[in-house]
Amino acid sequence: CFFASDLHGRMERYCALLGAMSAERPRAVFIRGDILPPPGRGEHDDFIAGYLLPQLEIVRDVLGGDYPRIFLILGNDDPRAAERPLAESDLVSYIHNRAEPFGRWTVYGYANVPPTPFMLKDWERYDVSRFVDPGSVAPDEGFRTVEAPCDEVRFATIAEDLEALAGNRNLSASVFLFHSPPYRTALDRAALDGRMVDHVPLDIHVGSIAIRRFIEERRPLLTLHGHIHESARLTGSWIERIGPTVALSAAHDGPELALVRFDLEDPGGAVRELIG
């Protein structure tokens, strides 16, 4: 399987990913969050319909029956208004807040992240309570491209969402495609050393407490993350073990594509290559 994240609409990263798919014919590709160009900086005004889906259709034409299952979620930099063409396409499995079978495994997707300093709030939730870190903006402030119920905006938490998504299922053969990394790991280390807001030092770990607790308690086989681009550079690690769970990050703060290859029979043997 392939795993890529935080492509941010960069043509060189997409070209590298699509080229590797055509050459190596993976069984599945997991694309996690922040897939669109920043507003005003995309080569295509409508990136999904004007570039991404047509390119995937070309790859499908080339690969035929070897075209991989593509599991995809959006991220906190992506407007939720862009999700409809993905949800309606037969080229990808748009999997936010859903589960789909894949062989003997089950793949789950969850895009929401804890509050950030950014103003787009389509994909933000309170984490385990209504606490907001210094310097961050609450989910019921900022703006949204798709209207959400008032009670959901004000009170919903990642912890409650994950409980509802997983239910009482056995997750030992599950893969979770998350946007946020788990809290206090090598995957959520941000470059916030020495930074303060109103004389309060900022936490250098900015992942989700709810996701960390969920992994510890429910013990899925594999979790896939990104969001914090610089984490691997700062910690020297893009893989973490939490109990029996293998957690991988494909986030990268250089210009290259960080492509993670793994086998679901042995996710701990994953390898990561910078292409570009």
C-alpha positions as CSV (number, residue, x, y, z in Angstrom):
1,C,0.0,0.0,0.0
2,F,1.0,3.6,-0.5
3,F,0.4,6.5,2.0
4,A,0.7,10.2,1.3
5,S,-0.5,13.3,3.1
6,D,-0.4,17.1,3.1
7,L,0.1,17.4,-0.7
8,H,-1.4,21.0,-0.6
9,G,-2.2,20.9,-4.3
10,R,1.5,20.9,-5.3
11,M,1.8,19.6,-8.8
12,E,5.3,18.0,-8.3
13,R,4.0,16.0,-5.4
14,Y,0.9,14.8,-7.3
15,C,3.0,13.9,-10.3
16,A,5.4,11.9,-8.1
17,L,2.5,10.0,-6.5
18,L,0.6,9.3,-9.7
19,G,3.9,8.2,-11.4
20,A,4.6,5.8,-8.6
21,M,1.1,4.4,-8.7
22,S,1.4,3.8,-12.4
23,A,4.8,2.2,-12.1
24,E,4.3,0.1,-9.0
25,R,0.6,-0.7,-9.1
26,P,-0.1,-0.7,-5.3
27,R,-3.2,-2.5,-4.0
28,A,-4.4,0.6,-2.1
29,V,-3.4,4.2,-1.8
30,F,-4.3,6.2,1.3
31,I,-4.4,10.0,0.9
32,R,-4.8,12.0,4.0
33,G,-5.9,15.5,4.3
34,D,-4.8,19.0,3.1
35,I,-5.0,17.9,-0.6
36,L,-6.0,21.2,-2.1
37,P,-3.9,24.3,-3.0
38,P,-4.1,27.3,-0.6
39,P,-6.7,29.8,-1.8
40,G,-5.5,31.8,-4.7
41,R,-2.4,29.7,-5.3
42,G,-3.7,26.8,-7.3
43,E,-2.9,26.1,-11.0
44,H,-6.5,25.0,-11.3
45,D,-9.4,27.1,-10.0
46,D,-11.4,23.9,-9.4
47,F,-8.6,21.6,-8.4
48,I,-10.6,18.4,-7.8
49,A,-12.8,18.4,-10.9
50,G,-10.2,20.2,-13.1
51,Y,-7.1,18.3,-12.1
52,L,-7.2,15.5,-9.5
53,L,-10.1,13.5,-10.8
54,P,-9.1,13.7,-14.4
55,Q,-5.6,12.6,-13.5
56,L,-6.9,9.7,-11.6
57,E,-9.1,8.7,-14.5
58,I,-6.0,8.6,-16.7
59,V,-4.2,6.4,-14.2
60,R,-7.3,4.1,-14.1
61,D,-7.3,3.9,-17.9
62,V,-3.6,2.9,-17.8
63,L,-3.9,0.4,-15.0
64,G,-7.2,-1.2,-15.8
65,G,-8.0,-3.9,-13.3
66,D,-4.8,-3.0,-11.4
67,Y,-6.2,0.4,-10.4
68,P,-5.9,0.6,-6.6
69,R,-8.5,1.4,-4.0
70,I,-7.9,5.0,-3.1
71,F,-9.0,6.0,0.4
72,L,-9.1,9.7,1.0
73,I,-10.1,12.4,3.5
74,L,-9.8,16.2,3.5
75,G,-7.9,18.2,6.1
76,N,-8.2,21.4,8.1
77,D,-6.8,23.5,5.2
78,D,-9.4,22.1,2.8
79,P,-12.8,23.8,2.5
80,R,-15.6,21.3,3.3
81,A,-17.4,22.8,0.3
82,A,-15.0,20.8,-1.9
83,E,-16.0,17.4,-0.6
84,R,-19.1,16.7,-2.8
85,P,-17.2,15.7,-6.0
86,L,-15.0,13.4,-4.0
87,A,-18.0,11.8,-2.3
88,E,-19.7,11.3,-5.6
89,S,-16.7,10.0,-7.6
90,D,-16.1,6.3,-8.3
91,L,-12.4,7.0,-8.6
92,V,-11.9,7.3,-4.8
93,S,-13.4,6.1,-1.6
94,Y,-14.2,9.3,0.3
95,I,-14.2,8.0,3.8
96,H,-14.5,10.8,6.4
97,N,-16.6,9.5,9.4
98,R,-17.2,6.2,7.5
99,A,-15.9,2.7,7.4
100,E,-15.3,0.5,4.3
101,P,-14.1,-3.1,4.0
102,F,-10.8,-3.8,2.3
103,G,-10.0,-7.5,2.1
104,R,-10.0,-8.8,5.6
105,W,-9.4,-5.3,7.0
106,T,-11.7,-2.4,7.6
107,V,-10.7,1.2,6.8
108,Y,-12.1,4.1,8.8
109,G,-11.6,7.8,8.1
110,Y,-11.8,10.9,10.3
111,A,-10.7,14.3,9.2
112,N,-11.3,16.6,12.2
113,V,-8.5,18.1,14.3
114,P,-8.4,19.9,17.6
115,P,-8.6,23.7,17.6
116,T,-5.8,25.5,15.6
117,P,-4.8,29.2,15.3
118,F,-6.3,29.2,11.8
119,M,-9.7,30.7,11.0
120,L,-11.2,28.0,8.7
121,K,-13.1,25.8,11.0
122,D,-14.8,23.3,8.7
123,W,-12.7,20.4,10.1
124,E,-12.1,21.4,13.7
125,R,-13.6,20.0,16.9
126,Y,-13.0,20.4,20.5
127,D,-10.8,17.5,21.5
128,V,-11.9,16.0,24.9
129,S,-13.4,19.1,26.4
130,R,-14.1,22.8,25.5
131,F,-10.5,23.7,26.5
132,V,-8.6,25.6,23.8
133,D,-4.8,25.9,23.8
134,P,-3.3,29.4,24.1
135,G,-3.0,30.9,20.7
136,S,-5.7,28.7,19.1
137,V,-9.1,29.8,18.0
138,A,-12.2,27.9,19.2
139,P,-14.3,25.9,16.7
140,D,-17.3,28.2,17.2
141,E,-15.3,31.2,16.1
142,G,-13.7,31.7,12.7
143,F,-15.6,30.7,9.5
144,R,-17.0,27.7,7.7
145,T,-17.7,27.0,4.0
146,V,-20.5,24.6,4.9
147,E,-23.0,25.4,7.6
148,A,-23.0,23.1,10.6
149,P,-25.6,22.7,13.4
150,C,-25.0,25.2,16.2
151,D,-24.9,22.5,18.9
152,E,-22.4,20.5,16.9
153,V,-20.1,23.5,16.5
154,R,-20.3,24.5,20.1
155,F,-20.2,21.2,21.9
156,A,-19.1,18.3,19.7
157,T,-15.7,16.6,20.5
158,I,-13.3,14.3,18.7
159,A,-13.6,11.9,21.6
160,E,-17.4,11.5,21.1
161,D,-17.1,11.3,17.3
162,L,-14.6,8.4,17.5
163,E,-16.7,6.5,20.0
164,A,-19.7,6.8,17.6
165,L,-17.6,5.9,14.6
166,A,-16.0,2.8,16.0
167,G,-18.9,1.6,18.2
168,N,-18.2,-1.7,19.9
169,R,-16.4,-3.3,17.0
170,N,-13.2,-5.2,17.3
171,L,-10.5,-3.0,15.7
172,S,-7.6,-5.4,15.6
173,A,-7.8,-5.6,11.8
174,S,-8.6,-1.9,11.3
175,V,-6.8,1.0,9.6
176,F,-7.7,4.5,10.7
177,L,-7.0,7.4,8.3
178,F,-6.7,10.4,10.6
179,H,-5.7,14.0,9.8
180,S,-4.5,14.8,13.3
181,P,-1.6,12.8,14.9
182,P,-2.0,11.5,18.5
183,Y,-0.9,13.8,21.3
184,R,2.6,13.7,22.8
185,T,4.3,11.5,20.2
186,A,7.0,11.9,17.6
187,L,4.3,12.6,15.1
188,D,2.8,15.7,16.6
189,R,5.9,17.7,17.5
190,A,5.6,21.3,16.3
191,A,8.3,24.0,15.9
192,L,6.9,26.0,18.8
193,D,10.0,26.0,21.1
194,G,10.2,29.1,23.2
195,R,6.9,30.5,21.8
196,M,4.5,32.2,24.2
197,V,1.1,33.8,24.1
198,D,0.2,36.2,26.8
199,H,3.3,35.0,28.7
200,V,2.0,31.4,28.6
201,P,4.4,28.9,26.9
202,L,2.9,27.0,24.0
203,D,2.8,23.2,24.1
204,I,5.2,21.8,21.5
205,H,2.9,18.8,21.1
206,V,-0.2,19.8,19.2
207,G,-1.9,16.4,18.4
208,S,-5.2,15.1,19.6
209,I,-5.5,13.7,23.2
210,A,-8.7,12.0,22.1
211,I,-7.0,10.2,19.3
212,R,-4.1,9.1,21.6
213,R,-6.6,7.7,24.1
214,F,-8.6,6.0,21.4
215,I,-5.5,4.2,20.1
216,E,-4.5,3.2,23.6
217,E,-7.9,1.9,24.5
218,R,-9.2,0.4,21.2
219,R,-5.8,-0.9,19.8
220,P,-6.4,-0.7,16.0
221,L,-3.8,-2.4,13.8
222,L,-2.6,0.8,12.0
223,T,-3.2,4.5,12.1
224,L,-2.2,7.0,9.5
225,H,-1.5,10.7,10.3
226,G,0.0,13.9,9.0
227,H,-0.9,17.6,9.7
228,I,2.3,18.6,11.5
229,H,4.7,19.0,8.6
230,E,7.9,19.4,10.5
231,S,7.4,16.6,13.0
232,A,9.7,14.1,11.3
233,R,12.5,16.6,10.8
234,L,12.3,17.6,14.5
235,T,12.1,14.2,16.0
236,G,13.8,12.1,13.4
237,S,10.9,9.7,13.4
238,W,7.8,9.2,11.3
239,I,6.7,5.9,12.9
240,E,5.4,5.4,16.4
241,R,4.2,2.3,18.3
242,I,1.4,2.8,20.8
243,G,0.8,-0.6,22.4
244,P,0.3,-3.0,19.5
245,T,-0.8,-0.2,17.1
246,V,1.6,1.1,14.4
247,A,1.2,4.8,13.8
248,L,2.7,6.4,10.6
249,S,3.0,10.0,9.4
250,A,3.6,11.1,5.8
251,A,3.8,14.8,6.7
252,H,6.9,16.5,5.3
253,D,8.0,20.2,5.3
254,G,10.3,20.0,2.3
255,P,9.3,20.2,-1.4
256,E,9.4,16.5,-2.0
257,L,6.6,13.9,-1.8
258,A,7.0,11.8,1.3
259,L,5.7,8.4,0.1
260,V,5.2,5.7,2.7
261,R,5.0,2.1,1.5
262,F,3.7,-0.6,3.8
263,D,2.2,-4.1,3.8
264,L,-1.0,-4.5,5.9
265,E,0.3,-8.0,6.9
266,D,3.3,-6.2,8.5
267,P,2.7,-2.5,8.9
268,G,5.7,-2.1,11.3
269,G,7.9,-2.8,8.3
270,A,6.9,0.4,6.5
271,V,9.5,2.4,4.6
272,R,9.4,6.1,3.7
273,E,11.0,7.7,0.7
274,L,11.3,11.4,-0.3
275,I,10.6,11.7,-4.0
276,G,11.3,14.9,-5.9
